[in-house]
Amino acid sequence: MALKLEYKGETVYHPSFYINELVERSGLTQEDFAKRLGTTPKNLSILLKGEQSLSIDIATNLSRMLGTTIKHWLDIQQKYDELKARIKSDEETEKEKEIFEYIDYNYFVKNFNLFDLSKARTGIINSYGNEEASGSTTTKIKRLREFLKVSSLKVFEDIDFITKSWNCEGKLEKEDIIKANVLMQIALNEAAKSKCEKFDKKKFEKAVGYAHLLMKMKPGFMKDLKEAFLDSGVVLVYMPDLSIKKIKCGSKKIGGKVVLMICDTNFLPDEMENVMEGKFAITIK
């Protein structure tokens, strides 16, 4: 492990960098220094190589040996850990940019009130206190992560992220997997806000009958249908103005309730039947 980190004009040192200097200036062997520090030669050797973080016990012993504070040593470790985490996070963001290319940010601005970063006049302060360009890809990725409630957009390329069941024609492409997972994640997040009972198949049978009646008689029936479904333990989530033509619908049972996502209302009858039969999947046609 590197005892010195340099990144974007910032330089920090692992506590081991300073402890190595202490051992060298003491004129003692590592074994003798370890005895005076109140630890084992093995533990000191591992620490000097930077292969482990500074423990509170060692920080305490160093403060007693040198007349410093415990906080002084723990702060050195924290600054090192924070920069190391920042480097790792930035590396992950670079990997996320590939996934971001498949996602239409304006869709979220239009339909879910995500801030339109193109209109921002000032920069955005990131989690490390640094300002970023308001319309940058990095900032948009950050906003999407927060909205979708995931630590990385990379999770969406995993075919098993939401479900292992897919109803599709032909081979699933990477773009289809990413977009479908994103939409289902939105649906799951929306469902988490809804209060509904556990899934009741008998009540859902009645709701399905009501749904067929509404579809024949009432344009814009989704709002009324959503209320009817809630009573049966099904959260209906409709994705408005969807530009992703291939993704039609999806369903998943989670926490005792069922999430039913609809992108194309023409596929609602089929998906209701799938839920009745316990066939939860994402449909791409």
Disulfide bonds with the S-S distance in Angstrom:
none
